[in-house]
Structure formats: structure tokens, C-alpha cells
């Protein structure tokens, strides 16, 4: 059994600051989004992911993987959003257990209405607080960590042919 490599003071400071920043930034962005629109932060995240996808459509398991959500969380979120007319869900033709989710015109409209206020908040709370060099460093570090997570998950990712995105 390997011995645990505990975090030193520098590492602990960086890790705790990142965690706290992430929680508080997401909390504040969620609060502001809810105050300015009919969308939750989760709604907004789903709609952004879908509008970035070709034809506004993704497989449910792909959406979950992109957002880092468990299958049940994606399913519940999409059920709520479908009931509100923000997205549409349909079965995959060749995969009885799989499903596609597509942003609707209403979802696009709600996202377009919420986006200016959200972007202003992101700029005020995050972007404008950093130098261009710091932004580049954050982007580089985040991309490196995301690549490591994707690499670690590749062996346990759902099989697109096997569904798993109900």
C-alpha cells in the first residue's frame, strides 16, 4: 500500500482557494441568473451545451459527460426542462435505451434573454479581475486538468452503442 502524499501548505492553499472560488462563484452566478431570468444555473448550462452542439442536439450520455453529471441528474434535469418547453427529448432509432435531447425555440429564446446579464456577471466577478496573462494561465491549467479527467474516464465512459443515457 502506498503512503498518502498529503498536501503541503502551498498545495493546500491552492486547492482550497480553487474549491472556495468555484463554490462561491457558482453560487453568486446562480443567484444572479435566477434573479434576472426564468432559468436556473443548471438550465443555463444545459442550454449552452446544446446550442453549441450541431443542430442543437446531443445524446443524453454526452450531455452528462460534458457537464460532469450522473445519469439520474441529467434525466431529472431534462424532464424538468422538457415540461417547461426548453428542450425536447426523443429516443435513438438504433438504440432503444438511448435518447437525444434538443434545444427548442423557446429554450433558445430564454437563453438569449438570460445571456447578456449572465455574461456581464461573469465579466464583473471573474474576467475583469484578472490580467490577460492570468486568464491564459487559468485556461491552460483548466484544459490540462480536463484532459486528464477525460483520459481517466475513457475506460469507464458509457458505450454509445450500448445506450446508458436514458
Secondary structure, DSSP 4 states (H G I P E B T S, - for coil): -PPP----HHHHHHHHHHHHHHHHHHHHHHHHHHHHSS--HHHHHHHHHHHHSGGGEEEHHHHHHHHT--HHHHHHHHHHHHHTTSEEEEEETTEEEEEEEEE-HHHHHHHHHHHHHHHHHHHHHTGGGS-HHHHHHHHHHHHHHHHHHHHHHTTTSPPGGG----
